[in-house]
């Protein structure tokens, strides 16, 4: 009972607070343009933050591995950048596509229909498909 009373008081006070805040915001921004701008800014900042995280993740992981190897006393070699350009990737993809296209055998698309010597079949007979009307 006491817990239910506390929950009701909290619900009422939060509803009153929300009501006051919504009226205040409506007075400040009656058309909602400010809310729209705030929403767009929050979304674009979140996207920028995610882009920065994902673009620098490999650099951070490589740096962490190098630091760990230095602590263990192993020699860390600096490798040259072995990234492949987009044109080379496109050429490799096209070569793989053509290779797999050649593997597939092309069937001869000639259809032949042979006439069956026995022309009557109960499957093609219409009398078995119709209902007999009892009299």
Steps between C-alpha positions, in 0.01 A plus 500: 500500500776740596699408187194560281451842660864594432470385138184709454667810646805455276276448196299814581806717562672378182182568299484852646870559422460374144191717453685811626803428282290438190314831546830681553651345186186582305536865602866506399458312170138511382562354150749230600784623281744499791407143589554397138844662484598341832390158371697532176811620684485210746461243219783644289732523802424136584576397140824700502600340829434149362696581182799615702488190718482257209758677286759507782427159650764311299763765569430475871514121499828496304649752742392287795657186347827684432510628856445149636777359279743771615429414864576134432828600335415381152610704202221694338542536127349796329333368188428704196142572409375207295152631429357430157343768284141485381599429141697193603206380711266546203735306270526213750121490543446496124754220452331289768159564344619397154672190640185380673290583192722270289467212744125481449418278205249640255222257427364452152151652510333281237176346622374180344148365537447139408153371422389213715380195311202450731279808468236404758578554864259522791687807611394690190143370500237758594233254606687412819527867595126575476259411775231252418155631585306213663139455373 
